């Protein structure tokens, strides 16, 4: 057990802050919420340097008996997979508060409290090492997100909120059933690490995989369970869209990586062809749908379906390149897509329209805004030198080792991403502004620059120097692969299918390829 409760602080500082907001002056609510999120960010940053990247074990662990019978523990910890996701969450939350500074005026206390509750619950999901605790945090995210959409959303907010809630709740019920079955079959324990070491029959793995799939595929969302996402994004306030795209969608892929692959290795390999097909369909379908959108939020929402297809594709390649690329893409998608939704929120405050036709020719009246929009758009389409290129390159490299045809089909998503992103940039950044909106097109103020600039820095930092992130996740990813791809008697371990010459390099293959 760690000497200092890092993870407990990360979870409960925002929750305590949410309560404290109701005891501060109305005029101080925004500053108080920003202070809480910045405090959580300050607590999380030392974990980057204190984390031991050479170890695959859970670090910063905390374990206290919660319920004696059945044995449920308040158990927390993180590894190289959950560390970048937690840091991404703490980086984005202050930006969500900043972007809502002027756009939210009604029920401000409750809105900021919902953001802080969401932060605590999301960090709890990534840090939980007890299945019941994980499920509590998993379900706890639903209510504040439902309220963010249903109370502070657009005209059709109730329809979108109920659709989001029903889709995710239906999958969560089957997740609970799977947890109870694992408890009985895994030695009457809810400990995630211990359950990951267990051996289960092929038939049991088959049914458990389907139950996990129902919960995680809806959350990603994978095709054809994606239909709630565009509605939720369009109706959600800007901060809600950022949280939804950047963090909540990662809960599904995190579930596949944390539970399905190591706990159900036989079923995961058996379902790999289906997962690959659904991933490639999502990549191409999401990109084609993005091409047809006239609403900026819908365009970015469908691009998320396409980009998350790359994540699920990489996860089920069972090699270092694919899984490390998938984890990288989870982080990169959170940064880039979150930034794009922030950009939409900025322009919506001025024109009160998300239609591309109403937001054209912004380069001249808003040069700083147009510059940042172009940076994030180029990152989204995977331009070399930006963060998304790293993740997509590794996913395609891992997919190439599995199937050249699958790689070729997945590559179409990158071509289509260039088409819909450049088409969007051409219309929004260039052209002639609409006369009725021109007087409102003021360039970014200091608050908005402070919101968008950190994400632009991360785009290039990860794009040019990915090795620090890759080396921290490498040992944890190898552990997952070793569990999900057990070596046959007398055969070499199937950890990473790479050429013999590459195996002689002392550095991890994925990190070595991308070392600056």
C-alpha positions in Angstrom: 0.0 0.0 0.0 1.3 3.4 -0.9 2.4 5.8 1.9 0.5 8.7 0.4 -3.1 8.4 -0.8 -2.6 10.0 -4.2 -5.5 8.3 -5.9 -8.0 8.9 -3.0 -7.2 12.6 -3.2 -7.7 12.6 -7.0 -11.1 11.1 -6.6 -12.4 12.9 -3.5 -11.0 16.4 -4.0 -13.5 17.0 -6.8 -16.3 15.3 -4.9 -15.6 17.5 -1.9 -15.3 20.5 -4.1 -18.8 19.8 -5.6 -20.3 19.9 -2.2 -18.3 23.0 -1.2 -19.7 24.9 -4.3 -23.1 25.2 -2.6 -21.5 27.1 0.3 -19.6 29.8 -1.6 -20.9 33.1 -3.0 -22.6 33.0 -6.4 -20.0 35.3 -7.9 -17.2 32.9 -6.7 -18.6 29.6 -8.0 -16.5 29.7 -11.3 -13.3 30.5 -9.5 -13.9 27.8 -6.9 -14.6 25.2 -9.5 -11.5 26.2 -11.5 -9.5 26.1 -8.3 -10.7 22.5 -7.5 -9.9 21.2 -10.9 -6.5 22.9 -10.9 -5.8 21.4 -7.5 -6.7 17.9 -8.8 -4.3 18.5 -11.8 -1.5 19.5 -9.4 -2.1 16.3 -7.4 -1.9 14.2 -10.5 1.2 15.6 -12.1 3.7 14.1 -9.7 2.4 10.6 -10.6 4.1 11.1 -14.1 7.5 11.3 -12.5 7.0 8.9 -9.6 5.6 6.1 -11.8 8.0 3.3 -12.4 7.7 2.5 -16.1 9.8 -0.7 -15.8 7.2 -2.4 -13.6 4.0 -4.0 -14.8 2.5 -4.2 -11.3 -0.1 -1.8 -9.9 1.4 1.2 -8.3 0.2 3.8 -5.7 -2.1 1.0 -4.4 -4.6 1.6 -1.6 -6.7 -1.2 -0.1 -9.2 -1.0 2.8 -12.0 -3.4 3.6 -15.3 -1.8 2.6 -17.8 -4.7 3.1 -16.7 -7.8 5.0 -19.1 -10.2 3.4 -19.1 -10.5 0.5 -15.5 -9.3 0.5 -15.7 -5.9 -1.2 -12.7 -3.6 -0.8 -12.0 0.1 -1.4 -9.0 -0.9 -3.6 -7.2 1.6 -5.9 -4.1 1.5 -8.1 -2.8 2.4 -11.5 -0.4 1.0 -14.1 1.0 2.2 -17.4 -2.4 1.9 -19.1 -4.5 3.9 -16.6 -1.8 6.5 -15.8 -2.1 8.4 -19.1 -5.9 8.3 -19.0 -6.1 9.7 -15.5 -3.6 12.5 -16.5 -5.7 13.2 -19.6 -8.8 13.6 -17.4 -7.2 16.0 -14.9 -5.8 18.1 -17.8 -9.1 18.5 -19.6 -11.3 19.3 -16.6 -10.0 22.8 -15.9 -10.4 23.5 -19.6 -14.1 22.4 -19.4 -14.6 24.9 -16.5 -12.9 27.7 -18.5 -14.9 27.1 -21.7 -18.2 27.3 -19.6 -17.2 30.6 -18.0 -19.7 32.7 -20.0 -21.8 30.1 -21.8 -23.5 28.8 -18.7 -25.5 31.3 -16.7 -28.5 29.3 -15.3 -28.1 26.9 -12.3 -24.3 27.6 -12.3 -23.6 25.9 -9.0 -25.3 22.7 -10.1 -23.5 22.8 -13.5 -20.1 23.1 -12.0 -20.9 20.5 -9.3 -21.9 18.0 -12.1 -18.5 18.6 -13.7 -16.6 17.9 -10.5 -18.7 14.8 -9.7 -17.9 13.6 -13.2 -14.2 14.1 -12.7 -14.2 12.1 -9.5 -16.2 9.3 -11.0 -14.1 9.1 -14.2 -10.8 8.9 -12.2 -12.4 6.3 -10.0 -13.2 4.1 -13.0 -9.5 4.2 -14.2 -8.1 3.6 -10.7 -10.5 1.0 -9.2 -9.0 -2.5 -8.5 -12.2 -4.0 -7.0 -14.9 -4.9 -9.5 -17.8 -3.6 -7.3 -16.0 -0.3 -6.7 -15.4 -0.1 -10.5 -19.1 -0.7 -11.1 -20.1 2.0 -8.6 -17.9 4.6 -10.4 -19.1 3.3 -13.8 -22.7 3.8 -12.9 -22.0 7.1 -11.0 -21.0 8.7 -14.3 -24.4 8.2 -15.8 -26.4 10.6 -13.6 -24.2 13.8 -13.9 -23.8 13.3 -17.7 -27.6 12.7 -18.0 -28.2 16.0 -16.2 -25.5 17.9 -18.1 -27.3 17.0 -21.4 -30.9 17.1 -20.1 -30.7 20.4 -18.2 -28.1 22.5 -20.0 -28.4 21.0 -23.5 -30.1 22.1 -26.7 -33.7 22.1 -27.8 -33.9 18.2 -28.1 -31.9 17.7 -24.9 -34.4 15.4 -23.2 -34.5 13.0 -26.1 -30.7 12.9 -26.3 -30.3 12.5 -22.6 -32.8 9.7 -22.3 -31.4 7.9 -25.3 -27.8 8.1 -23.8 -29.0 6.9 -20.4 -31.0 3.9 -21.8 -28.3 2.7 -24.1 -25.6 2.8 -21.5 -27.8 1.5 -18.7 -28.8 -1.5 -20.7 -25.2 -2.6 -21.3 -24.4 -1.9 -17.6 -27.0 -4.4 -16.4 -25.2 -7.2 -18.3 -21.9 -6.0 -16.9 -23.2 -6.4 -13.4 -24.3 -10.0 -14.2 -20.8 -10.8 -15.6 -19.2 -9.4 -12.4 -21.4 -11.6 -10.2 -20.6 -14.7 -12.4 -16.8 -13.9 -12.1 -17.2 -13.6 -8.4 -18.6 -17.1 -8.1 -16.3 -18.7 -10.7 -13.1 -16.8 -9.7 -12.8 -17.8 -6.0 -15.4 -15.5 -4.4 -13.4 -12.4 -4.9 -14.0 -9.1 -6.6 -10.3 -8.3 -6.8 -9.6 -7.3 -10.5 -5.9 -8.3 -10.4 -6.7 -11.7 -8.9 -9.6 -12.4 -11.3 -7.2 -11.5 -14.2 -5.0 -14.4 -13.2 -7.8 -16.9 -13.1 -8.5 -19.7 -15.6 -12.1 -20.0 -16.9 -13.7 -22.5 -19.2 -14.1 -21.6 -22.9 -17.9 -21.7 -22.7 -17.9 -19.4 -19.7 -15.5 -17.0 -21.4 -17.8 -16.9 -24.4 -20.8 -15.7 -22.5 -18.8 -13.4 -20.3 -17.2 -11.8 -23.3 -20.7 -11.1 -24.8 -21.8 -9.5 -21.5 -18.7 -7.3 -21.4 -19.2 -6.5 -25.1 -22.7 -5.3 -24.5 -21.4 -2.8 -21.9 -18.2 -1.7 -23.5 -19.3 -1.6 -27.1 -22.1 0.8 -26.3 -19.7 3.0 -24.4 -17.0 3.2 -27.2 -19.4 3.3 -29.1 -18.8 0.6 -31.7 -20.9 0.2 -34.8 -23.9 -0.4 -34.8 -24.4 0.8 -31.2 -23.2 4.3 -32.0 -26.6 6.0 -32.7 -26.8 7.7 -29.3 -23.5 9.5 -29.8 -24.4 12.2 -32.4 -27.6 13.1 -30.6 -25.8 13.4 -27.3 -23.0 15.5 -28.7 -25.3 17.9 -30.6 -27.5 18.6 -27.6 -24.8 18.6 -24.9 -23.2 21.8 -23.7 -19.6 22.3 -24.8 -18.1 21.0 -21.6 -20.4 17.9 -21.8 -19.3 17.2 -25.3 -15.6 17.5 -24.3 -16.1 15.1 -21.4 -18.2 12.7 -23.5 -15.7 12.5 -26.4 -12.5 12.8 -24.5 -13.0 10.6 -21.5 -16.4 8.7 -21.4 -15.8 7.0 -24.8 -12.5 5.7 -23.4 -14.3 3.8 -20.7 -15.4 1.2 -23.2 -12.0 0.6 -24.8 -10.4 0.6 -21.3 -12.9 -2.1 -20.3 -11.9 -4.3 -23.2 -8.2 -3.8 -22.4 -8.5 -4.2 -18.6 -11.0 -7.0 -18.4 -11.9 -8.8 -21.7 -8.3 -9.4 -23.0 -6.6 -10.6 -19.8 -9.6 -12.3 -18.1 -11.1 -13.9 -21.2 -8.1 -14.6 -23.5 -9.7 -17.5 -25.4 -12.9 -15.8 -26.1 -11.1 -12.5 -27.0 -9.1 -14.4 -29.7 -12.1 -16.2 -30.9 -14.1 -13.0 -31.3 -11.1 -11.2 -32.9 -12.4 -11.5 -36.6 -15.8 -10.0 -35.5 -14.1 -7.2 -33.6 -11.9 -6.4 -36.6 -14.8 -6.3 -39.0 -16.9 -4.0 -36.7 -13.8 -1.8 -36.1 -13.2 -1.4 -39.9 -16.9 -0.8 -40.6 -16.8 1.9 -37.9 -13.7 3.5 -39.3 -15.1 3.8 -42.8 -18.8 4.4 -41.9 -18.0 7.1 -39.4 -15.7 8.9 -41.9 -18.3 8.7 -44.7 -21.0 10.1 -42.3 -18.7 12.9 -41.3 -18.3 13.9 -44.9 -22.1 14.5 -45.2 -22.6 16.7 -42.1 -23.5 20.4 -42.2 -23.4 20.6 -38.3 -19.9 21.0 -36.8 -20.7 19.0 -33.7 -22.2 16.2 -35.8 -19.1 16.1 -38.0 -16.8 15.8 -35.0 -19.1 13.2 -33.4 -19.0 10.9 -36.4 -15.3 11.4 -36.7 -15.1 10.0 -33.1 -16.9 6.9 -34.3 -14.2 6.5 -37.0 -11.2 7.3 -34.7 -12.4 5.0 -31.9 -12.6 2.2 -34.6 -8.8 2.5 -34.8 -8.6 2.0 -31.0 -10.7 -1.2 -30.9 -8.8 -2.5 -34.0 -5.5 -2.1 -32.3 -6.6 -3.7 -29.1 -7.5 -7.0 -30.8 -4.2 -7.3 -32.7 -2.6 -8.9 -29.6 0.8 -7.4 -30.4 2.8 -4.6 -28.9 2.4 -2.2 -31.8 -1.4 -2.6 -32.0 -2.2 -2.3 -28.3 0.3 0.5 -27.6 -1.0 2.3 -30.6 -4.6 1.8 -29.3 -3.7 3.3 -25.9 -1.9 6.2 -27.6 -4.9 6.8 -29.8 -7.2 6.8 -26.7 -5.1 9.7 -25.3 -4.6 11.4 -28.6 -8.3 11.3 -29.5 -9.1 12.8 -26.1 -6.8 15.7 -26.7 -7.6 16.4 -30.3 -11.4 15.8 -30.3 -11.7 17.6 -27.0 -9.9 20.6 -28.6 -12.2 20.5 -31.7 -15.3 20.6 -29.5 -13.8 23.5 -27.5 -13.3 25.3 -30.8 -17.0 24.7 -31.7 -18.0 26.1 -28.3 -15.9 29.2 -28.9 -17.6 30.0 -32.2 -21.0 29.0 -30.9 -20.7 31.7 -28.2 -20.4 34.3 -31.0 -22.8 33.2 -33.7 -25.1 30.9 -31.7 -25.0 28.5 -34.6 -23.1 25.2 -35.2 -23.9 25.1 -38.9 -20.8 25.2 -41.1 -22.6 27.6 -43.5 -23.0 30.2 -40.8 -19.3 30.0 -39.6 -17.3 30.6 -42.7 -14.3 32.9 -43.6 -13.0 33.1 -40.0 -9.3 33.6 -40.9 -9.4 37.3 -41.3 -11.6 38.4 -38.4 -10.3 35.6 -36.1 -6.7 34.7 -37.1 -5.7 33.1 -33.7 -8.8 31.0 -33.7 -8.4 29.9 -37.3 -4.7 28.9 -36.6 -5.6 26.7 -33.7 -8.6 25.2 -35.5 -6.3 24.2 -38.4 -3.7 22.7 -36.0 -6.4 20.5 -34.3 -7.9 19.5 -37.7 -4.5 18.4 -39.0 -4.0 16.5 -35.9 -7.3 14.8 -36.3 -6.5 13.6 -39.8 -3.2 12.2 -38.6 -0.6 14.6 -40.1 3.0 13.4 -39.3 4.4 15.5 -36.5 1.1 15.6 -34.6 -0.1 13.3 -31.9 -2.7 11.3 -33.8 -0.2 10.2 -36.4 1.7 8.2 -33.7 -1.3 6.3 -32.5 -2.7 5.5 -36.0 0.7 4.5 -37.3 1.2 2.0 -34.5 -2.3 0.6 -34.9 -1.8 0.1 -38.6 1.7 -1.4 -38.0 0.1 -3.9 -35.6 -2.8 -4.6 -38.0 -0.3 -5.2 -40.9 1.2 -8.1 -38.9 -2.3 -9.6 -38.6 -3.7 -8.9 -42.0 -2.6 -6.8 -44.9 -6.2 -6.6 -46.3 -7.5 -5.3 -42.9 -4.7 -2.7 -42.9 -5.6 -1.5 -46.4 -9.2 -1.1 -45.5 -8.5 0.7 -42.2 -6.2 3.0 -44.1 -9.2 4.3 -46.0 -10.3 5.9 -42.8 -7.2 8.2 -42.8 -7.9 9.2 -46.4 -11.5 10.0 -45.7 -10.4 11.9 -42.5 -8.3 14.1 -44.6 -11.3 14.7 -46.9 -13.8 15.7 -44.3 -11.4 17.6 -42.1 -9.8 19.6 -45.0 -13.3 20.2 -46.4 -14.4 21.6 -43.1 -11.3 23.8 -42.7 -11.7 25.1 -46.2 -15.2 26.3 -45.5 -14.8 27.5 -41.9 -11.3 29.1 -42.1 -11.5 30.5 -45.6 -14.1 32.2 -47.8 -16.2 35.3 -47.1 -17.8 35.7 -43.6 -21.6 36.1 -43.5 -22.4 39.8 -43.2 -25.0 39.1 -40.4 -22.4 37.3 -38.2 -19.3 39.4 -39.1 -19.8 42.0 -36.3 -19.8 39.2 -33.7 -16.6 37.5 -34.9 -14.2 38.6 -32.3 -10.9 36.8 -32.0 -9.9 34.6 -29.0 -9.7 36.4 -25.7 -7.1 35.5 -23.0 -9.4 32.9 -21.3 -10.1 31.2 -24.6 -6.4 31.2 -25.5 -5.6 29.7 -22.1 -8.2 27.0 -22.8 -6.9 25.9 -26.3 -3.2 26.6 -26.1 -2.3 23.7 -23.7 -3.9 21.2 -26.0 -2.0 22.6 -29.0 1.2 22.1 -27.1 0.3 18.5 -26.3 -0.5 17.9 -30.0 3.1 18.6 -30.9 4.7 17.3 -27.8 3.3 13.8 -28.1 3.6 14.0 -31.9 7.4 14.7 -31.8 8.3 13.0 -28.5 6.1 10.0 -28.0 8.7 7.9 -26.3 8.1 9.0 -22.7 4.5 7.9 -22.9 5.3 4.7 -24.8 7.9 3.6 -22.3 5.6 4.1 -19.3 2.9 1.9 -20.8 5.2 -0.8 -22.3 5.5 -3.1 -19.4 1.8 -3.1 -18.6 0.9 -3.7 -22.3 3.4 -6.7 -22.4 1.7 -8.1 -19.3 -1.7 -7.9 -21.0 -0.4 -9.6 -24.1 1.4 -12.3 -22.2 -1.9 -13.1 -20.5 -4.1 -13.0 -23.6 -1.6 -14.8 -25.9 -0.1 -17.6 -23.8 2.8 -19.4 -25.4 2.3 -22.9 -26.7 4.6 -25.7 -25.2 8.0 -25.5 -26.8 7.2 -22.3 -28.7 8.5 -18.8 -28.4 6.3 -16.4 -26.4 3.8 -14.7 -28.7 4.2 -11.3 -27.1 5.2 -9.4 -30.2 5.3 -10.6 -33.8 8.1 -8.6 -35.2 11.1 -9.4 -37.5 14.0 -11.1 -35.9 16.3 -8.2 -36.6 14.0 -5.9 -34.6 13.9 -8.2 -31.7 17.6 -7.6 -31.1 17.0 -3.9 -30.2 17.1 -3.2 -26.5 14.3 -0.7 -26.6 10.6 -1.6 -27.0 9.8 -1.9 -30.7 7.0 0.7 -30.8 9.0 3.2 -28.8 12.2 2.5 -30.8 10.4 3.2 -34.2 9.1 6.5 -32.9 12.1 7.6 -30.9 12.9 11.2 -31.9 
